Amino acid sequence: MKRVHMKIKALMLALLVFTGTIQAPVQAIIARAEEPVKISYQAFNNPTAWSDKQADDSPYTAPEGTYMTGFQAELLNQPQNVTGGLTYQVEVGGTGWTEWTAGSVMAGRTEGDAPLTAFRARLTDGLSSLYDVCYTVQQNGAWTPWVRNDEGTAGQEGSGLKITGIRMTIVTKGAAIPGEKAAVQSIDPNRPMIALTFDDGPHAPVTNRILDSLEANGGRATFFMVGNRVTGKANKEAVARMAALGCEVANHTYEHKAITKLGAEGIKSQLARANDSIRLAGGVSPVLMRPPGGAKSDAAMKTVGSMGMSAVLWSIDTLDWKTKNKQKTIDAVIGHVKDGDIVLMHDLYGTTADAAEVIIPKLKEMGFQLVTVSELASYRGGIQPGKVYSRFRP
């Protein structure tokens, strides 16, 4: 294999001599003839020390009770003829963002209580035209969505939540990220969109019928689940299927308890236990919660926010739990729904699945995009921990 690489490289170099120039397509061919470009990275954890160097696409998690205060990374196998490098910056709790730091140089600190709270990275010059750097961080016990280059930020900027893990990889330009879920249908921000939400599940016989309809119509929804119902093979598989289809898994407490009747520790327990159940089944930890009965208070929301979570209510209540009537549930949505609405239903009742099988294709026919709450919010001003949302109008 090495001989083949050497021959290919020799042919490409001969072409360069003949043409006297290096064009981007030629650079790409030579780059592919080399060993794949990879990234190696390590973290400094308070109050311990530097971690071992992590291989490309290897998730790193800080030891229990510690968190990241410093970070550094380097590229491996960079083609000699390709210019550019790796740079990154970190948000340090209490002080803000550092300057962009070149690869192999530390960003952050090794002394003092200064946790990293957000992260960005990018490639420069010729490398940026051939490769993407992709990354995710662990924060509040959950892995954040993957970010490609400096198109976004990994971690909740300004939240104060400590980063306790990181995972990075280098891929060829535009390639899929290893381990990332298959890309879901793209969203047109100029077209109307709504978020269908389902509470109190999972209940596999009903939940899977709703997922069938969403999948058939290219739609997604958000499922606010009760943690102690994420049990049994069928229900756990339904949660995994939600995540695989690009739906959003969300938290409805562990035992469907009113958070206004709980103290701070009780709320934290209900949310953390539900998050654990959902994460173990679906591989994703929720960042959104819905208070049972919609009951909320300033004190409760302060606790919710301290966990990096936001509360989501609704703008259309179908009352499907009360009527258990297919047509009444349909009528509550069709003819009333507007761009930016959040619709409340429950995936416990067969009549709700009956209605959803009509509502989902009808909304698509009406020109609505069926998106998750987080997707809707991302185009309509975003979501902040500890805040309450019921709609996202244009």
C-alpha positions as CSV (number, residue, x, y, z in Angstrom):
1,M,0.0,0.0,0.0
2,K,2.9,2.4,0.8
3,R,4.4,1.7,-2.6
4,V,1.0,2.6,-4.3
5,H,0.9,5.8,-2.3
6,M,4.5,6.7,-3.3
7,K,3.7,6.0,-7.0
8,I,0.6,8.1,-6.9
9,K,2.4,10.9,-5.2
10,A,5.2,10.8,-7.8
11,L,2.8,11.0,-10.6
12,M,1.1,14.0,-9.0
13,L,4.5,15.7,-8.5
14,A,5.4,15.1,-12.1
15,L,2.1,16.8,-13.1
16,L,3.0,19.8,-11.0
17,V,6.4,20.1,-12.7
18,F,4.7,19.9,-16.1
19,T,2.1,22.5,-15.3
20,G,4.2,24.7,-13.0
21,T,1.2,25.4,-10.7
22,I,-0.7,23.8,-7.9
23,Q,-4.5,23.8,-8.4
24,A,-7.0,22.9,-5.7
25,P,-8.1,19.6,-7.5
26,V,-4.5,18.5,-7.7
27,Q,-4.0,19.3,-4.0
28,A,-7.0,17.2,-3.2
29,I,-5.7,14.2,-5.1
30,I,-2.3,14.5,-3.4
31,A,-4.0,14.8,0.0
32,R,-5.9,11.6,-0.7
33,A,-2.7,9.8,-1.6
34,E,-1.2,10.6,1.8
35,E,-2.2,8.9,5.1
36,P,-5.6,10.4,6.3
37,V,-5.4,13.6,8.2
38,K,-6.3,13.0,11.8
39,I,-6.5,15.0,15.0
40,S,-5.1,14.2,18.5
41,Y,-6.2,16.1,21.5
42,Q,-6.0,16.2,25.3
43,A,-7.6,18.0,28.2
44,F,-6.4,19.5,31.5
45,N,-8.8,18.5,34.3
46,N,-9.2,20.5,37.5
47,P,-7.8,19.6,39.9
48,T,-5.8,16.7,38.5
49,A,-3.6,16.9,35.4
50,W,-3.4,16.5,31.7
51,S,-5.2,13.5,30.2
52,D,-3.6,11.1,27.8
53,K,-3.7,12.1,24.2
54,Q,-6.9,11.0,22.5
55,A,-7.1,9.5,19.1
56,D,-9.2,11.0,16.3
57,D,-13.0,10.5,17.0
58,S,-12.3,9.1,20.5
59,P,-14.8,10.4,23.1
60,Y,-12.9,11.8,26.1
61,T,-14.7,12.1,29.5
62,A,-13.0,13.8,32.5
63,P,-12.8,11.7,35.7
64,E,-15.8,11.9,37.9
65,G,-15.9,15.1,40.0
66,T,-13.5,16.9,37.7
67,Y,-14.0,19.2,34.6
68,M,-11.9,20.7,31.8
69,T,-9.9,23.9,32.4
70,G,-7.4,23.5,29.6
71,F,-7.2,22.0,26.1
72,Q,-4.8,21.5,23.3
73,A,-4.8,19.6,20.0
74,E,-2.6,18.9,17.0
75,L,-3.0,17.6,13.4
76,L,-1.4,14.4,12.2
77,N,-0.4,13.5,8.7
78,Q,-1.0,17.0,7.2
79,P,0.1,16.9,3.5
80,Q,3.3,18.8,3.1
81,N,2.0,20.7,0.1
82,V,-1.2,21.9,1.8
83,T,-1.0,25.2,3.7
84,G,-2.9,26.1,6.8
85,G,-3.4,24.6,10.3
86,L,-5.8,24.0,13.2
87,T,-6.9,26.8,15.5
88,Y,-9.4,26.7,18.4
89,Q,-10.7,28.9,21.2
90,V,-12.5,28.2,24.5
91,E,-14.9,30.1,26.7
92,V,-13.6,30.2,30.3
93,G,-16.2,30.6,33.0
94,G,-16.2,34.1,34.4
95,T,-13.8,35.6,31.9
96,G,-15.1,35.0,28.4
97,W,-13.6,33.7,25.2
98,T,-9.8,33.3,24.7
99,E,-8.1,34.4,21.5
100,W,-7.9,31.9,18.7
101,T,-5.0,29.5,19.6
102,A,-2.8,27.6,17.1
103,G,-2.7,23.9,17.2
104,S,-0.3,22.3,19.8
105,V,-0.7,25.3,22.1
106,M,-2.9,25.2,25.2
107,A,-6.1,27.2,25.4
108,G,-7.5,27.8,28.9
109,R,-5.7,27.4,32.2
110,T,-4.0,24.8,34.4
111,E,-4.3,26.8,37.6
112,G,-7.4,28.0,39.5
113,D,-11.1,27.2,39.3
114,A,-11.7,28.3,35.7
115,P,-13.9,25.7,33.9
116,L,-14.2,25.6,30.2
117,T,-17.9,26.3,29.2
118,A,-17.9,26.5,25.4
119,F,-15.6,25.5,22.5
120,R,-14.9,26.3,18.8
121,A,-12.4,25.1,16.3
122,R,-11.6,25.7,12.6
123,L,-9.1,24.9,9.9
124,T,-7.3,27.6,8.0
125,D,-6.0,28.3,4.4
126,G,-5.6,25.3,2.1
127,L,-6.6,22.8,4.8
128,S,-10.1,24.4,5.1
129,S,-10.8,23.8,1.4
130,L,-10.1,20.1,1.7
131,Y,-11.1,19.1,5.3
132,D,-13.6,19.9,8.1
133,V,-12.9,19.7,11.8
134,C,-16.0,18.4,13.7
135,Y,-16.5,18.4,17.4
136,T,-18.9,17.9,20.3
137,V,-18.5,18.4,24.0
138,Q,-20.1,16.9,27.1
139,Q,-21.9,19.3,29.3
140,N,-24.4,18.7,32.1
141,G,-24.0,15.0,31.5
142,A,-25.0,15.1,27.8
143,W,-23.2,15.4,24.5
144,T,-24.0,18.5,22.5
145,P,-24.9,18.4,18.8
146,W,-21.9,18.1,16.5
147,V,-20.5,21.3,15.1
148,R,-18.5,21.6,11.9
149,N,-15.7,24.1,11.7
150,D,-16.6,27.5,13.2
151,E,-20.2,27.3,12.0
152,G,-21.4,27.2,15.6
153,T,-20.4,26.6,19.2
154,A,-20.1,23.4,21.2
155,G,-21.5,24.0,24.6
156,Q,-24.0,26.5,25.9
157,E,-22.2,29.8,25.6
158,G,-22.7,32.1,28.7
159,S,-24.4,29.3,30.7
160,G,-21.6,28.7,33.2
161,L,-22.1,24.9,32.6
162,K,-18.7,23.0,32.9
163,I,-17.4,21.0,30.0
164,T,-16.6,17.5,31.2
165,G,-15.7,15.8,27.9
166,I,-14.8,16.4,24.3
167,R,-14.7,14.4,21.0
168,M,-13.1,15.6,17.7
169,T,-12.6,14.3,14.2
170,I,-11.2,15.4,10.9
171,V,-13.3,14.5,7.8
172,T,-12.9,15.3,4.1
173,K,-14.8,18.4,3.1
174,G,-18.5,17.9,3.4
175,A,-18.3,14.3,4.5
176,A,-20.5,12.8,7.1
177,I,-19.3,12.7,10.7
178,P,-18.6,9.2,11.9
179,G,-21.1,8.2,14.6
180,E,-23.4,11.2,13.8
181,K,-27.0,10.4,13.1
182,A,-28.0,10.4,9.5
183,A,-28.8,13.8,8.2
184,V,-32.5,14.7,8.5
185,Q,-34.5,16.6,5.9
186,S,-33.2,20.1,5.6
187,I,-35.3,23.1,6.9
188,D,-36.2,26.1,4.8
189,P,-36.3,29.1,7.2
190,N,-38.5,31.0,4.8
191,R,-41.3,28.4,4.9
192,P,-43.8,28.0,7.8
193,M,-43.0,25.4,10.4
194,I,-44.6,24.0,13.5
195,A,-43.6,21.6,16.3
196,L,-45.8,18.7,17.2
197,T,-45.2,17.4,20.7
198,F,-46.3,14.3,22.5
199,D,-46.4,13.9,26.3
200,D,-46.5,11.0,28.8
201,G,-45.0,8.2,26.7
202,P,-43.4,6.2,25.5
203,H,-46.2,3.7,24.9
204,A,-44.8,1.6,22.0
205,P,-48.1,0.6,20.3
206,V,-49.1,4.3,20.0
207,T,-45.7,5.9,19.8
208,N,-44.6,3.7,16.9
209,R,-47.7,4.5,14.9
210,I,-46.9,8.2,15.2
211,L,-43.3,7.6,14.3
212,D,-44.5,5.6,11.2
213,S,-46.5,8.6,10.0
214,L,-43.7,11.0,10.7
215,E,-41.2,8.9,8.8
216,A,-43.5,8.4,5.9
217,N,-44.0,12.2,5.6
218,G,-40.5,13.4,6.3
219,G,-41.5,15.0,9.5
220,R,-40.1,15.2,13.0
221,A,-41.6,15.8,16.5
222,T,-40.6,16.2,20.1
223,F,-41.5,13.6,22.7
224,F,-41.6,14.7,26.3
225,M,-41.2,11.4,28.1
226,V,-41.9,10.2,31.7
227,G,-38.7,8.6,32.8
228,N,-40.2,5.6,34.7
229,R,-42.1,4.6,31.5
230,V,-38.9,4.2,29.5
231,T,-38.9,0.5,30.5
232,G,-39.3,-2.8,28.7
233,K,-37.8,-3.7,25.3
234,A,-40.5,-2.2,23.1
235,N,-40.6,1.2,24.8
236,K,-36.8,1.5,24.9
237,E,-36.7,0.6,21.2
238,A,-39.3,3.2,20.5
239,V,-37.1,5.8,22.2
240,A,-34.1,4.7,20.1
241,R,-36.2,4.9,17.0
242,M,-37.2,8.5,17.8
243,A,-33.6,9.5,18.0
244,A,-32.6,7.6,14.9
245,L,-35.4,9.4,12.9
246,G,-34.2,12.9,14.0
247,C,-37.0,13.4,16.5
248,E,-36.2,15.2,19.8
249,V,-36.2,13.3,23.0
250,A,-37.3,15.5,25.9
251,N,-38.0,15.3,29.7
252,H,-41.4,15.2,31.4
253,T,-39.9,14.3,34.8
254,Y,-39.3,10.8,36.1
255,E,-42.6,10.2,37.9
256,H,-44.9,12.9,36.3
257,K,-44.6,15.1,39.5
258,A,-45.6,18.7,39.6
259,I,-42.3,20.6,40.0
260,T,-44.0,23.5,41.9
261,K,-44.6,21.0,44.7
262,L,-40.9,20.0,44.9
263,G,-37.9,21.6,46.4
264,A,-34.7,22.2,44.3
265,E,-33.3,18.8,45.1
266,G,-36.5,17.1,44.3
267,I,-36.7,18.8,40.9
268,K,-33.1,17.9,40.1
269,S,-33.7,14.3,41.0
270,Q,-36.8,14.1,38.8
271,L,-35.1,15.6,35.8
272,A,-31.7,13.8,36.3
273,R,-33.4,10.4,36.7
274,A,-35.5,10.9,33.6
275,N,-32.6,12.1,31.6
276,D,-30.6,9.0,32.6
277,S,-33.5,6.7,31.5
278,I,-33.9,8.4,28.2
279,R,-30.2,8.6,27.5
280,L,-29.7,4.9,28.2
281,A,-32.5,4.0,25.7
282,G,-31.9,6.6,23.0
283,G,-28.3,7.6,23.3
284,V,-29.2,11.3,23.7
285,S,-29.8,13.2,26.9
286,P,-32.6,15.8,26.8
287,V,-32.0,19.5,27.0
288,L,-35.7,20.4,27.1
289,M,-38.3,19.6,29.7
290,R,-42.1,20.1,30.1
291,P,-43.5,20.6,33.6
292,P,-46.3,18.2,34.2
293,G,-49.6,20.0,34.0
294,G,-47.7,23.1,32.8
295,A,-47.2,24.1,36.4
296,K,-44.2,26.3,36.9
297,S,-42.8,28.9,39.3
298,D,-39.8,31.3,39.3
299,A,-38.1,29.1,41.9
300,A,-38.7,25.9,40.0
301,M,-37.4,27.5,36.7
302,K,-34.3,28.7,38.5
303,T,-33.6,25.1,39.4
304,V,-34.4,23.9,35.8
305,G,-32.0,26.5,34.5
306,S,-29.2,25.4,36.8
307,M,-29.3,22.1,35.0
308,G,-28.9,23.7,31.6
309,M,-32.5,22.9,30.7
310,S,-35.4,25.0,29.3
311,A,-39.1,24.5,29.8
312,V,-41.5,24.2,26.8
313,L,-45.3,24.6,27.1
314,W,-47.7,24.9,24.1
315,S,-49.8,27.2,22.1
316,I,-52.4,24.6,20.9
317,D,-53.8,22.1,23.4
318,T,-55.7,19.4,21.6
319,L,-57.2,18.0,24.9
320,D,-56.8,14.6,23.3
321,W,-56.3,13.1,26.8
322,K,-59.8,14.4,27.8
323,T,-61.9,13.8,24.6
324,K,-60.1,10.7,23.4
325,N,-61.8,11.5,20.1
326,K,-60.0,11.3,16.8
327,Q,-62.0,14.0,15.0
328,K,-62.0,16.5,17.9
329,T,-58.2,16.1,18.1
330,I,-57.9,16.7,14.3
331,D,-60.2,19.8,14.5
332,A,-58.2,21.3,17.3
333,V,-55.1,21.5,15.0
334,I,-56.3,21.8,11.4
335,G,-57.8,25.2,10.8
336,H,-56.2,26.7,13.9
337,V,-52.5,26.1,13.5
338,K,-50.1,29.0,12.6
339,D,-46.5,29.3,11.8
340,G,-44.4,28.8,15.0
341,D,-47.1,26.9,17.0
342,I,-46.2,24.2,19.5
343,V,-49.0,21.6,19.5
344,L,-49.7,19.4,22.6
345,M,-50.8,15.8,22.2
346,H,-50.2,12.5,24.2
347,D,-48.8,9.3,22.8
348,L,-50.7,7.1,25.2
349,Y,-54.0,6.8,23.3
350,G,-55.0,5.0,20.2
351,T,-57.3,7.8,19.3
352,T,-54.3,10.2,19.3
353,A,-52.4,7.9,16.9
354,D,-55.6,7.8,14.7
355,A,-55.6,11.6,14.7
356,A,-51.9,12.0,14.1
357,E,-52.1,9.8,11.0
358,V,-54.4,12.4,9.5
359,I,-52.8,15.5,11.0
360,I,-49.2,14.8,9.9
361,P,-49.8,14.4,6.1
362,K,-52.5,17.2,6.2
363,L,-50.0,19.7,7.7
364,K,-47.4,18.7,5.1
365,E,-50.0,19.3,2.4
366,M,-50.8,22.7,3.9
367,G,-47.1,23.6,3.4
368,F,-45.9,23.3,7.0
369,Q,-42.6,21.9,7.9
370,L,-42.8,19.5,10.9
371,V,-39.8,20.2,13.0
372,T,-38.6,19.6,16.6
373,V,-38.9,22.3,19.2
374,S,-35.2,22.9,19.2
375,E,-35.1,23.2,15.4
376,L,-38.0,25.6,15.5
377,A,-36.3,27.7,18.2
378,S,-33.0,27.7,16.3
379,Y,-34.6,29.7,13.5
380,R,-36.7,31.9,15.8
381,G,-34.4,33.5,18.3
382,G,-33.1,30.4,20.2
383,I,-33.6,29.0,23.7
384,Q,-32.0,29.9,27.0
385,P,-31.7,27.7,30.1
386,G,-34.3,28.4,32.7
387,K,-36.7,30.2,30.4
388,V,-40.2,29.1,29.4
389,Y,-41.4,28.9,25.8
390,S,-44.9,28.2,24.3
391,R,-44.5,29.3,20.6
392,F,-41.9,30.7,18.2
393,R,-43.4,33.1,15.8
394,P,-41.5,34.5,12.8
